[in-house]
Amino acid sequence: MLRTIESLGSLRGKRVIVRCDLNVPLDGGRITDDGRISASLPTLQALIGQGARVVVVSHLGRPDGAPDAKYSLAPVAARLGELLGADVAFATDTVGDSAADAVARLTDGGVVVLENLRFNAGETSKADTERAAFAARLAALGDVLVSDGFGVVHRKQASVFELATLLPSAAGLLIATELDVLDRLTEKPEAPYTVVLGGSKVSDKLGVIGHLLPRVTSLLIGGGMVFTFLAAQGHKVGSSLLESDQLDTVRGYLAEAERLGVKIVLPTDIVVASKFGADAEHEVTAADAIEDTPFGASGLGLDIGPDSARAFADIIRASKTVFWNGPMGVFELAAFAEGTRRVAAALTEVDGLSVVGGGDSAAAVRILGFNDDQFGHISTGGGASLEFLEGKRLPGLEVLGWQ
């Protein structure tokens, strides 16, 4: 049974370390998508309301175990203060003098953000002893732990796993919400159930395909991974992204889907470009004629075509449960964003549960102008969501009592 905040008893005056996932995209010091910060607010507000002394810890980027100014959480702390409408202190280290002083200064209902956890090599060390040593230094700053960084629960890291064994620990509201949604996607989802998968590599999604095939009505495939499916059917794909070593696996899934009566829907048309770039020449062609454009064998498929986008949208709108992970094309470039836009728009019209599976999909819906409240749920953990849907055991959840 997952331990929740209520299991920790009264938190007034207690130092509560909250492991958030505030790994937001930055352009210099400017946050380009604060979705993960916003997602952390309900738990933080609940703790503040109880009079807890809140110590927020998180990672940002991959600074390789040493301080790196471009990965500082300082802008995140500033934005968190704006969203909370309260003063949020910032410590310039994680387990050093600045952190100890900032925590000591906290009063009931106060909040401090400590510097990037990954400025310390012990956070992500492969050695259990090194992670445990860093977790012990973190534990000295708190009385209890609330783990709420869903995006990292699939990682055995010091602040996610070892720290939860050293302090009384429980899951925050965000993790509880994520698990409720994922449970609805895996245990008796309402039919018709459609899963939409995109992104660059089919190898990243094989586990999800295998685990969900017996559960879904339709599986829609877009993004760069579609070209491995098309090649598995014998079509030429030009210079499009192709994982040749996965062709036999994909053929096996196509056969398994047919045996189960599940529809695997591939694009019937593709937007093919002369090169990868915003200024590339491009045209729409049939999915089985990618090399028949003027670009020949050097053509790159960078989005699903308009007919496919329309067909995908129709299937999504007719579904009662939809899970989407991975864009349909290179949505960052306007010429190749329409497939992703059409899929996102269709999800907003689902009469049932619509789930955007984190990562690039979450970024895409915001960049393309959609609001979070237009969807049933936007996950904060792409990799964690996928591993859950693959049926894998997640150490950051098991240590909180999840079975």
N, C-alpha and C positions, 0 to 999 in steps of 0.2 A: 504494500500500500504506500503510495507516494506521500511523504510527509509534507504538510503544508504549514504556512506561517502560524496558524492557530496552535499547532503542536508545540511551539516554542514558548507559550505562555505570555505573560505580560512583558513587553519590551521597553517600557518607559525607563529612560535613563540608561538603557543598555547600549553598548557599542555593537551595532549590527553591520557586519561586512556584507555588502550586496555585490555579488559577482554578476555584473551586467555584460552584455555584448554591445559595446558602443563603437564597434569597428566600422565607422562611417567613411564614405569616400570624401577625400579632401582635394581641393584645387589650391595648392599653396596652403594657406591657413584658413581657406573658406570651405565650409561644409556644403557639399553639393546635394546631399540627401540626408535629412535628419530623421528618417523613418525609425531607425533603431533607437535613437534617443527618445522619441515620442513613445515608442512601445514600452520603454522602461518606466514611464511615468506612473502607471497605476500602482505598481509595487512600491515605488519610492514614496508616493503620496500616502499610501496606507501606513507605511512605517513612520513617516513624519507625523501623521495624525495620531499615532500611538505614543508619540514623544520619544521615539528611538533616536539614538545618535548615529546617523547613517554614514557609513564609510564605503563609498562606491569604488570598485576596482574593475578594470577592464583592460583588454589589449587593443591595439590599433596597428594594423599593418604587420609587417614582418621585419622588425628592426634587428634581428639576429643576436639577441641577447645582450645588447649594449645600448646606452642612450643614443638617440638620434633625433635631433630637433624636428625633423620633418614628420616624425611619428608621435609628437607630443600630444597628450590629451588636453592641453590647455584650451584650445578652441572648443572642445567638446564640453568641458566644464562650464565655459562661458555660456554656451547654448543651452545647457541643462538649466542653468540659473534663470535664463530668460523664460524657458518653458514652464519651470516651476513657479516663476514669479517670486523668487526668494534668493537670498545671498547663498552662493555655493563657493566654499573655499577650495583651493587647489594646492596640493602638495607637490613639490618638484622632484620627489623621489617616491619609491613605493614602500620600502621597509627601512629607510634611513631616518636621519634627524628631522627632516622636513615633515615626513609622514607622521612620525611620533608626536611632534609638536602640534601639528594640525589636528590630529585625533584628540590629543589632550585638551585642546581648546574648545572642542565641540560642547554645545549645550543641548538640552533635550529638544528634539525636532530639527537640529542642525544637520547640515550635509557637507561632506568634503569629498572631493574626487582625488584619488591618488594617481600619480604618474603611471604611464604605460607598464603593465605587468611584464611585457616581453622585453623591457630594458634590463631584465634580470634573466640570466641564462637558465636558472633553476626552474622557471615557469614551464618551459617546453622541453626540458632535458629528457633524454631517453633513459637516463639512470634514475631508478626509483629513489635512491638515497639523496640525490641532488634535488629532486622535486620535493621530497619530504622535508629537507632542510629549509628550502625556501618557504614551503607551506607553514612551517613552524614559526618563522619570522612574521609571516602575515597573521597567523593566529594570535600572536601577542598583541595585535592592534584591535582585536575584537572579542566580544563575549559569545556571539552566535554568528552563524552564516546563513544568509538567504541566497540561494543559487537561482539566478534568473536569466542567465545568458544562454538561451536555448541554442544559439548558433555554435556553441562550443561543447555541448554535452556529449558529442561523439568523440571528444578528445580526452585522453588521460593526461591532464595537465595539473600543475600544482594547485592552482586556485579553483579548479573544477572538481578534482577528485580527492587529492590528499587533504586539502583544507577541510573538506566536508567530513573527514574522519577525525579531525582534531577538535572541532567545535560542534556544539549542538547545531544541526543543519536541517534546512527545509527548502522546498521549492517555492519560488515566488509566483505571482499571479500570471506572469507571461508564460512561464513553463507550463503551468497548469492549463492555460488556454490552448497552447500549442498541442499538448497531449490530447486534450479533448477533441480537437479538430482532427488530428491524425488518427485517433481511435475511430472516429466516424468514417474516415476514408478506408480503413482496413477491416473493421468489424461491422458487417451488415450495412454497407452503404446503400442509400436509396437508389434504385435503378430508374431510368438508364444512367449508367455511370461511365463517364468519359474521362480519360487521362490524355492530356496533351503534353507531349515531350518535344523539346527543341534543344538549342544549344549546339556547341561545336562537336563534341565527341560522343559517339554511340557507346563507347566503352564506359563512360561515366554513368550511363543509365541502364546498363544491362541487368544489374541486380534488381532495379525497380521494375523493369519489364517482366523479368522472370517471376517476381513475387506477386505482381498485380494482375498478370494475364488471367488467372482463373477467377478474378473478382470483377473485371470490368466488362462493359458492353462494347465500348469502342476505344481504340488507341490511335490517336492522331500523331503523326510524326512530321516534324518540320526542322528548321535550322540546319546547321552543317551536318548533323548526324543522318539526315535523310539520304545523303548521297551514298552512304554505305548500304542502305536499304535498296536504293535504286540499282546499285551495282550488283547486289546480291540477286536481283531479278534479271540480271543480264544486260542492263542499260549502260551506255557510256556516259561518264559524268565530267568529261573535260578535265580541267585543273581544279575542280571543286575538292573540298576537303574529303578525304577518303581514308578509312581505316581498313586496309586490305586484310589485316590479320583477324578481323571480326566478321568476315563475310560468311563463314560457315556457321558461326553462332547466330547471326541474323537470319540465315536460311532456316535454322532450327526453330527460331521463334516464329517465323512466318508459318511454318508447318504446324507448330503447336497451337497457334491462334486459330488456324483453320480447323484443327481437331476439336478445339473448345467452342467453336462457333463465335469467336470474338473477331470483330472487324478491325483489322489494322489498315488505317486509311493513310495513304501516301499522297503527296501533291500530284496533281495532273499537269500542272504548269509551274515553271520556275523563272525567276528573274535572273538572267545571266549577264554578267558584266565582263568588260574587256580587261579589267584589273581590279585590285582592291583599292578603292579610294572614292572620295565624294564626287570627283570629277570624271569618274569612269563612264564610258559609253555602256549602255545596257539595253536589253530588250527582253520581252517575255517570249518564252518558247515552251513547247510541250516537254514534259518531264522525260520522255523517251527520245528527245531530239536535241539534247543539250549541246552536242558537238556540231549541230547543223546551223548554228548561228554564224554570222560573219566572223566571230571570234574563234571558231573552230575548236580544236582540242585545247586551246589556251583559255577558253571561256571559263568563268568562275560563277557558280550558282551562289547568289548572295541573299535570296529571299524566296519564299513561296510566291507563286503568281496569284493574280486576282481571282481566277476561277477557283483555285484551291482555297484561298482565304474565305471566299464566299461559302464554299462547301463545308469547311471547318466550322465556320460561324453558325451555320444551320444546325450542325450536329450538336454543338455546344449549347445553343439556345434550347434545344429539345431535350436536354439532359436534366436530371434532378441532382446529380452530384458531379462536380468537375474539379479535377486537380490539374494545374498547369505548372510545369517547370521547364524553363528554357525558351528564349525568344525564337521566333520563326525565321529571323534573318538578322542582318547587321543593322539593328534598329538605330544605332548611333548615327548612321548616315541616312539622310532623309529619303534618298532614292530606294532604300532597302528596308524601310520601316513599316510599310503598309501591312504586310502580313501579320506582324506582331500587333499592330494597332487594331486590326480587325478581330483578332483573337481576344485581345483585352476587352474590346467593346462588347463582344458577345458574352464574355463572362459576367459583365455588369447586368446582363439581361436574364441570367439564369434564375428560374423559379425553383430554388433549392439551395444547396450548399456550393459556393464557388470559392476555391482556394488557389491563391497565387503562391507558388512554392519557393519564395525567397530568392536570394541572389540576384542574378541578372534579370529575372522576370519582375521582381519587385522594383528594381531600378527602372526597368523599361516602362512600367505603367505610370510611374511618377514623371519620368522624362517626357512621355507622350501626352501628359496633361490630365491623367485620371486621378481621382481622389481615392484615398484608402477606403473610405466608407462606401464606395461603390461596389466593393467586393465583400463576400462573406468573411474572408480572412486573408491577410497577407502574412505569410510566415517570415520570421526574422532569421531563420536558419536553413539555408538551401542544402548544404551538405548534411546537416543533422536530420532534416526532413527526409532526404533521400535514403539515408541509412536506416531510419526508422521504417520507411516504407519497403525497404529491402528485407525487413525482419531481423536486422542486426541488433545485438545487445549494445547499449550505449552506456559507457562507464559513468558518465556524469549524472545519469538518471538512476542507475542501479544503486549508487552510493546514497541516494535520497530515498531509497526504499521501493523504487519502481520495479515491478516484476514483468 
